[in-house]
Each structure stands twice: as structure tokens, then as C-alpha cells.
């Protein structure tokens, strides 16, 4: 079963192109305030991640996803479901 | 920090635009002369941004019906249909809409926004799933949220992405509502409805089509995209508005399912708001009749759309892919779009200025909505004014020189 420790490095790799401004991505990096993603970029990133992990992320859960870790935990939960 | 602090970023964005000397936020049509002409900033202006596709707002029969209804039934209903009762005219209009669509069940809402809120929130609740097109109108987003269903988004008009998401749902696909629009309001493109119906049937989902911009515009009888592409039988429910082709305000849902009637008992946007006022109900009913009886209005609309599309394309504008009553010219930057919008207004042309975040793909758009009521002379003037502002755009953006 894919768990958070397996997911994190893949997720960091996917987010890397969006982190050029801040340099290093961490688990605590805030996706909106630190990466500065606008709503369009958020949608593009999510679609990429959905295909990468073969999951669908509900819009209802987005307000609870602020950091890289939150996103990783969400992916883990959806993979378990 | 207070509750009001959150408005600071909006205030800053607004100030930034106002510094350019252009104020697109409080445009007022000081006088409205006809479906296609008004006075803005004291200037006679051709209106090309009102969604008045068939130009019925000043149709004498619609005006007469509205006036008679006010005289006979009063100015308002002063209450909701559930708590305060329906007027006979509400029931008559619902029968007329059901008849127009050839579907047995119709419900009228007070606005198009509420129709989406009311239908979507009632059909899909906790434990259900909604799959919506990513470019959907805000009323669809809000309707999805109101019901408490799990909401997923598929890429705009991307049928393989829709199928992928239905596949991932497994058995839950049978309790999934798919919602798409006939014509999308920003770029005027259409949903690939035939393919979407096939996928919907394959996975046993329920399909709702919002025909707000396609009612009166597409289809042999003007019913919309589902009629145009011959898949009405595969659509479970259609929602729409009275505020575009029908020239009034209000919204509706129609369905083939008998259970649709029970939405009246569960839909908060139906129950807890005042019912449409008599004049609106009466003029809408007449507009429906006119749409049925006057296919040449549709023909004229499409001729006008073709004329404007060809004219703008010839000038060198990048337009949405499809010819239609919504014609969006894509402008390289927000600043240029603002300047051109103002330039058009100063020449007596009103179009819609659409800038991010309200637009798909972060585009800046000058959005035109064509009307059957636009005259050849008006279309010629519109095209000429677009040519004038395009020249100034080319001066500012050398890469656009052709």
C-alpha cells in the first residue's frame, strides 16, 4: 500500500517546477501563500497529481489543504479509500 | 485584523485598475432605447454585451403581456410558492416550458442562478458525487457546494478526463451527477454533448445540461444543444434561464423523471424565496411562443454572428474556436484589454470586459454577445470600431504586426 513516506518524494518532484521562486520545497511549504499559485495553477497542479496517482481530489477537501504535507496526506487517504 | 481586512487585496486590485484612468466596475446604461442601443456616459451606444440573443426585451407582444399581467395580478407575488401559494400563471408557465421541451416535468425558479442552485443541490446530496466541467458557471459551482455532495471537476470539454473520473468512482458512478453547459458563457464554445451522453450511459450516471446560453439559439425548435446534436433522450434534466434569449429574468429546470417534482419539497432556493413576479411570468410565456413560432429570429442571429465573427477575424483578432452568439476576442494582456474596452466605449460600442480570475485559462477577453436585433449597419460600425482599437493595440504590441 502506498503511504505518505512513499508519496512525499513523488509529490515534491511534481511541485518542483512551481517552486522556482522559493528554492527548496519542504513539507511545511504553504501552496498558496509561499508558492504563490493562483487558482488556475492550483487546478493544473491538481490535475497533474490526480493523473500521477490515479485519484480524484474532491473540491470539498481543498480548503483543508494548505501545505505540501496536507496534500500528501490527502493523496494517502484517497489511495486507501 | 477585522472581518473587513479580507477586502484589502480586492481594494488594491481595484485601485490598480482605476489608476489607469478606466473604471469598468460601475458601468451604467443611463437610458435603454432598444435591445441593441442605449446611452452610456451620455453617448449613444450600440450594446454588444447584453446576452439579448433574440432581441425580445422590447418585443411589443412581450411588453403588452407584462403590462396586462401587472394590471391584473399586481406588481409582485410577495411570497414563496410553498408558503404563500402559486399563481395560476406560474403553473401555466411551467406547463408551457414542459411542452416546449417535450418533457413532462418543469419547475420555475426566480433566477437562472437559483435554478442551478435549486436543481443541483436537490439532486445530489451527501453520499452522492457531482462531476462538473472545470469551466462551469459560478452558479453551478455554488449549486454543487450547497447540496453537500462530493464534487469533482473534469478538464473543460475533455471527454477522456470525464471518463477517467467516472471509472475511478467504480459503483459510485451510478450515484453521480454530471453537469455541463450547452454553450460556455466566456468563450462561446459548446460541450461535446454526444460523446458525453455516450459516457454517461456507459457508467449509469445522471446528466444535467445547462442550456442558459443555448436556449433559443441552437436546435431546430430552439431548445438548445441537446436538440441540436440529437441527444435529448440521453439527458436527464435541463436547466436554463429566462434572462438571455427569453428577455426577462428567472430560471427553470425540466426533466423526464417523475421524481423531479419532489425537488419542490427539498430545494431551498425554490422554497425560501419569493416566486417570479406576474409581469415576468407573462412576458416569458410570450417569449417562449415567439421562439417556437419565429425560427427566422434564430436564422438572423446566426447570420449576424457569422458577420461579426468574420469581420473580427479579418481584422486579426484571435477569437474563440466556434462561430456563435458569444464571440470572445482574446487580448494579450489585462492592461491592453482595459484600454481597448475603454476605446470601444468612447466610440459608442459596449462589450463585456472579462479579465482574470473570472476567465478560463487566465485570458483577458473582449466578449461580444450578438443579437438577432443587430442591424447590418450596427454590425458594420461594431467591426469598424474594433478595427480602430486593434490599430492602437498593434502600435503598442509590435509582435502583433502582420
Interface residues (C-beta under 8 A of the other chain):
Chain A: X38 X39 X40 X43 X47 X51 X54 X55 X56 X57 X58 X59 X60
Chain B: X134 X144 X145 X150 X151 X152 X153 X155 X161 X164 X165 X168 X169 X356 X357 X361 X362
